[in-house]
Amino acid sequence: MMLDEKILVWQFNRGSTNALCKIYQRYKNELFGLALSLLHDRSSAEDAVHDVFVRFAQTAGRFRLRCSLKGYLCVCTANRARDILRSKARSGVPLDEQAASPDETVHPEKRLIQTEESRRLQEALEKLPYEQREVILFHLHQELSFREIACIQNVSVNTIQSRYRYGIEKMRTFLTEGIDHELSRKH
Protein backbone atom coordinates (compact mmCIF):
# COMPACT_ATOMS: atom_id res chain seq x y z
CA MET A 1 0.00 0.00 0.00
CA MET A 2 1.30 3.42 -0.89
CA LEU A 3 2.28 5.76 1.91
CA ASP A 4 0.05 8.45 0.40
CA GLU A 5 -2.95 6.11 0.65
CA LYS A 6 -2.11 5.31 4.28
CA ILE A 7 -2.00 9.00 5.12
CA LEU A 8 -5.29 9.66 3.34
CA VAL A 9 -6.96 6.77 5.15
CA TRP A 10 -5.55 7.98 8.48
CA GLN A 11 -6.90 11.50 7.81
CA PHE A 12 -10.22 10.11 6.59
CA ASN A 13 -10.60 8.09 9.79
CA ARG A 14 -10.05 11.26 11.78
CA GLY A 15 -12.96 12.97 10.05
CA SER A 16 -11.15 14.87 7.30
CA THR A 17 -13.62 15.68 4.54
CA ASN A 18 -10.65 16.94 2.53
CA ALA A 19 -9.14 13.42 2.61
CA LEU A 20 -12.46 11.94 1.46
CA CYS A 21 -12.58 14.47 -1.41
CA LYS A 22 -9.01 13.59 -2.43
CA ILE A 23 -9.86 9.89 -2.42
CA TYR A 24 -12.96 10.55 -4.50
CA GLN A 25 -11.08 12.74 -7.00
CA ARG A 26 -8.26 10.22 -7.31
CA TYR A 27 -10.40 7.16 -8.01
CA LYS A 28 -13.81 8.26 -9.33
CA ASN A 29 -12.93 8.02 -13.05
CA GLU A 30 -11.29 4.62 -12.78
CA LEU A 31 -14.18 3.26 -10.74
CA PHE A 32 -16.69 4.66 -13.20
CA GLY A 33 -14.79 2.99 -16.07
CA LEU A 34 -14.84 -0.30 -14.21
CA ALA A 35 -18.56 -0.02 -13.42
CA LEU A 36 -19.33 0.91 -17.02
CA SER A 37 -17.34 -2.10 -18.25
CA LEU A 38 -19.36 -4.38 -16.00
CA LEU A 39 -22.80 -2.79 -16.42
CA HIS A 40 -22.75 -1.29 -19.95
CA ASP A 41 -25.04 1.48 -18.73
CA ARG A 42 -23.84 4.99 -17.85
CA SER A 43 -26.60 5.74 -15.39
CA SER A 44 -26.20 2.45 -13.53
CA ALA A 45 -22.41 2.88 -13.50
CA GLU A 46 -22.76 6.37 -12.01
CA ASP A 47 -25.16 4.99 -9.39
CA ALA A 48 -22.74 2.19 -8.51
CA VAL A 49 -19.82 4.59 -7.97
CA HIS A 50 -22.02 6.96 -5.98
CA ASP A 51 -23.21 4.11 -3.76
CA VAL A 52 -19.63 2.93 -3.18
CA PHE A 53 -18.49 6.36 -2.04
CA VAL A 54 -21.56 6.92 0.15
CA ARG A 55 -20.94 3.61 1.90
CA PHE A 56 -17.21 4.32 2.13
CA ALA A 57 -17.89 7.73 3.70
CA GLN A 58 -20.05 6.05 6.33
CA THR A 59 -17.05 4.00 7.50
CA ALA A 60 -15.08 7.08 8.61
CA GLY A 61 -13.47 6.51 11.97
CA ARG A 62 -13.54 2.73 11.75
CA PHE A 63 -12.22 1.91 8.27
CA ARG A 64 -9.37 -0.63 8.25
CA LEU A 65 -7.42 -1.25 5.08
CA ARG A 66 -5.76 -4.62 4.41
CA CYS A 67 -4.53 -4.00 0.87
CA SER A 68 -4.49 -1.03 -1.49
CA LEU A 69 -7.25 1.56 -1.24
CA LYS A 70 -7.70 1.53 -5.01
CA GLY A 71 -8.10 -2.24 -4.97
CA TYR A 72 -10.57 -2.09 -2.12
CA LEU A 73 -12.69 0.51 -3.92
CA CYS A 74 -12.51 -1.52 -7.15
CA VAL A 75 -13.85 -4.60 -5.39
CA CYS A 76 -16.60 -2.53 -3.76
CA THR A 77 -17.52 -1.18 -7.21
CA ALA A 78 -17.51 -4.64 -8.79
CA ASN A 79 -19.66 -5.98 -5.94
CA ARG A 80 -22.11 -3.10 -6.29
CA ALA A 81 -22.23 -3.68 -10.08
CA ARG A 82 -22.98 -7.36 -9.43
CA ASP A 83 -25.81 -6.37 -7.07
CA ILE A 84 -27.25 -4.03 -9.69
CA LEU A 85 -27.10 -6.78 -12.34
CA ARG A 86 -28.88 -9.21 -10.00
CA SER A 87 -31.51 -6.63 -9.18
CA LYS A 88 -32.11 -5.86 -12.87
CA ALA A 89 -32.29 -9.58 -13.69
CA ARG A 90 -34.89 -10.18 -10.95
CA SER A 91 -37.01 -7.22 -12.00
CA GLY A 92 -36.70 -8.03 -15.70
CA VAL A 93 -35.57 -4.47 -16.51
CA PRO A 94 -32.87 -4.53 -19.20
CA LEU A 95 -29.81 -2.33 -18.84
CA ASP A 96 -29.50 0.18 -21.65
CA GLU A 97 -26.39 -0.33 -23.68
CA GLN A 98 -24.76 2.99 -24.23
CA ALA A 99 -21.73 3.15 -26.44
CA ALA A 100 -18.92 5.43 -25.49
CA SER A 101 -18.93 8.67 -27.41
CA PRO A 102 -16.71 8.40 -30.46
CA ASP A 103 -13.45 10.29 -30.60
CA GLU A 104 -13.99 13.01 -33.20
CA THR A 105 -10.24 13.35 -33.90
CA VAL A 106 -9.97 9.80 -35.26
CA HIS A 107 -10.60 9.21 -38.97
CA PRO A 108 -14.12 7.74 -39.47
CA GLU A 109 -12.82 4.51 -41.05
CA LYS A 110 -10.36 3.95 -38.21
CA ARG A 111 -13.10 4.79 -35.68
CA LEU A 112 -15.36 2.18 -37.28
CA ILE A 113 -12.63 -0.46 -36.99
CA GLN A 114 -11.95 0.52 -33.36
CA THR A 115 -15.66 0.40 -32.57
CA GLU A 116 -16.00 -3.05 -34.15
CA GLU A 117 -12.92 -4.34 -32.30
CA SER A 118 -14.24 -2.94 -29.02
CA ARG A 119 -17.63 -4.52 -29.63
CA ARG A 120 -16.08 -7.93 -30.32
CA LEU A 121 -13.84 -7.72 -27.24
CA GLN A 122 -16.79 -6.66 -25.09
CA GLU A 123 -18.92 -9.53 -26.40
CA ALA A 124 -16.12 -12.02 -25.66
CA LEU A 125 -15.65 -10.53 -22.18
CA GLU A 126 -19.39 -10.79 -21.47
CA LYS A 127 -19.36 -14.53 -22.26
CA LEU A 128 -16.88 -15.20 -19.45
CA PRO A 129 -17.90 -16.30 -15.97
CA TYR A 130 -18.13 -13.24 -13.71
CA GLU A 131 -15.08 -14.22 -11.59
CA GLN A 132 -12.84 -14.42 -14.67
CA ARG A 133 -14.23 -11.20 -16.16
CA GLU A 134 -13.68 -9.37 -12.88
CA VAL A 135 -10.03 -10.49 -12.60
CA ILE A 136 -9.33 -9.49 -16.20
CA LEU A 137 -10.88 -6.05 -15.69
CA PHE A 138 -9.06 -5.53 -12.37
CA HIS A 139 -5.75 -6.52 -13.93
CA LEU A 140 -5.98 -4.87 -17.35
CA HIS A 141 -8.40 -1.99 -16.81
CA GLN A 142 -7.49 -1.04 -13.23
CA GLU A 143 -3.85 -2.19 -13.46
CA LEU A 144 -4.00 -4.11 -10.18
CA SER A 145 -1.40 -6.80 -9.63
CA PHE A 146 -2.46 -10.41 -9.14
CA ARG A 147 -1.23 -10.14 -5.55
CA GLU A 148 -3.44 -7.08 -4.91
CA ILE A 149 -6.48 -8.81 -6.44
CA ALA A 150 -5.83 -11.95 -4.36
CA CYS A 151 -5.50 -9.89 -1.19
CA ILE A 152 -8.69 -7.98 -1.91
CA GLN A 153 -10.73 -11.06 -2.83
CA ASN A 154 -9.20 -13.11 -0.02
CA VAL A 155 -8.12 -15.97 -2.30
CA SER A 156 -4.71 -17.27 -3.32
CA VAL A 157 -2.59 -15.62 -5.99
CA ASN A 158 -2.67 -18.94 -7.86
CA THR A 159 -6.48 -18.80 -7.98
CA ILE A 160 -6.38 -15.27 -9.39
CA GLN A 161 -3.75 -16.23 -11.97
CA SER A 162 -5.81 -19.27 -13.00
CA ARG A 163 -8.98 -17.19 -13.40
CA TYR A 164 -7.05 -14.68 -15.49
CA ARG A 165 -5.36 -17.33 -17.66
CA TYR A 166 -8.58 -19.30 -18.25
CA GLY A 167 -10.48 -16.08 -18.98
CA ILE A 168 -7.91 -14.91 -21.54
CA GLU A 169 -7.87 -18.34 -23.18
CA LYS A 170 -11.67 -18.38 -23.42
CA MET A 171 -11.71 -14.86 -24.86
CA ARG A 172 -9.13 -15.89 -27.46
CA THR A 173 -11.32 -18.86 -28.39
CA PHE A 174 -14.47 -16.71 -28.61
CA LEU A 175 -12.67 -14.15 -30.78
CA THR A 176 -11.15 -16.80 -33.06
CA GLU A 177 -14.51 -18.54 -33.46
CA GLY A 178 -16.08 -15.19 -34.30
CA ILE A 179 -13.51 -14.49 -37.02
CA ASP A 180 -13.89 -18.01 -38.46
CA HIS A 181 -17.69 -17.60 -38.45
CA GLU A 182 -17.49 -14.22 -40.22
CA LEU A 183 -15.07 -15.57 -42.85
CA SER A 184 -17.28 -18.59 -43.57
CA ARG A 185 -20.30 -16.29 -44.05
CA LYS A 186 -18.44 -14.17 -46.59
CA HIS A 187 -17.39 -17.14 -48.74
N, C-alpha and C positions, 0 to 999 in steps of 0.2 A: 504494500500500500504506500502511496506517495505521501511524503511528509506534509505537503500542501493539503491533501485530503484529510489527514489526521487533524491538522490544525482547524480546518473548516468544520469537521465533525465536533471537535472539542468546543469551538465557539457556538455552533448550532445547539449543542447540548446545554450551553449556558444561556440560551435564550436570545442569541444574536440573530435578528431578522436579516441583517446584512449578510451573514454567513449563508442563511437559507437562500437569499437572492443570488448570491454567487454560485451556489450549487445549482440552482435552477438555470441560471444563464449558461453555465458551463455545459450542462448535459441535456437541456430541453430539445435541441435540434436532433441530437443523436437518438434520443429516446423516441422522438416523433418518427424519425426514419424507421426505427425498428418496429414501432407499432403499426406504421403504414405498411411495412413489408409483411407483417403478420395478418393484418386486417383488410387491407386493400380498400380502405374507406377513410377519407380524410377526417370526417366528423368523428367517427368512432376512434380513430387514432388520437385525435386531439383530446377526446374524453378520457381515453386510457392514460395519457400522460398527465392530464389534470388530476385524475383520481390518484395516481401514484404520488404526485407531489403533495396533495392534500393529506393523504395518509402518512407520508413521510414527515410532514410538518407536525402532525399530531404526536410523533414519537419524540419530540424535543425534550431533552432532559433525561431520557432513558434509552436513547438509541445506542446500540453496541454494534460495532462493525468488525466482522471476522475477516473479510477480504477487501477488495477494492470497492470504493463507493460507486464508481461507474458500473462495475459488475453487479453490485447489489441492486442498483436502480434499473439496470437492464433486465434482471430477473423479475423484479416487481412489475415492470412494463410487460414482459412476456406473459407473466401470470395473469395480469389484468386483461391482456388481449385474449388469452385463452378463456377467461370468464365471459368476456363479451361475446366471443364466438359461440360458447355453449348457450348463453342466454338467447342469442339470435336464432340458434338452431332449435331451441325449445319453443320459441314463440313463432317460428316459421317466417320471420322477417328477414329477407335477404339483405346482405350488405351491398351497398352500391359500389361498383368498381369505378374508381376514378383514376384515370391515367394522369401521370405527372405532366405538368405543362411542358410542352416541347421547348427546347432551347432554340430561340430565333436566330442565333448566330451560326448555327450548323446548317449546311447546305441541305435542302429538302430531301434529296435522294439519300444522303448519308443519315439524316434523321429518320427516314423510313426504315432503313436497315437497322439502325440502333433500336428503334421501337420494336421491330420484329424480333430482334435478338433478345431484347428485354422481356417481351411477351413469352417467348419460348422458354427462357430461363425461369421466369416466374411460374409458368405452368409446370415445369419439371419440379421446381421447389415445392409447389403446392401438393404434388403427388406423394411427397415423402411423409413418413410418420412424423408427428409433431416434434418428438424428442430430437430426431435427426435434423429437422428444419431449424429448430431453435439453436442447436449447437453450430450449425453452418452460419446462421445469421449472427450469432454472438461472435464467432471467430472472424468471419470475413467482413461483415458490415460494421460491427462494433469494435473490431480489432482486439478482442480479449484473447488472452493465451488459454491454452487447454487447461493449464493449472488453475487459472482464475475461474474458468467455467466450472471445473470440478469442485473447487472450494465453494463456490456460490450454490451449486446444485447439490452439494454434499454427497457426491459420488466419486469414484476413483478417476484418476487421470486416464487410465486405460479405457474405462467405460466411455468417457468423453471422446477420446481418440477413435474408438470403434464406431461410435455414432456418427462422427464426422466422416470417417473413411467409408462406411457403408452408405451414408447419405450422398457423398460425392460420386461413388460408384453407381448408385441408382440413378442419380441425375444424368450421368454420362450415358447410361443405358437409355433413359427416356429420351434424351436429346438425339442420340444415334438412331433410335427407332423412329423418331419424328422425321429425321432427314431421309431415312430409307423410305418411309411411307410417302413423303412428298415427292421423292424422285420416281417412285413407282407409279404415282398418279399422273406425272407429267409424260411418262413414256407409254 
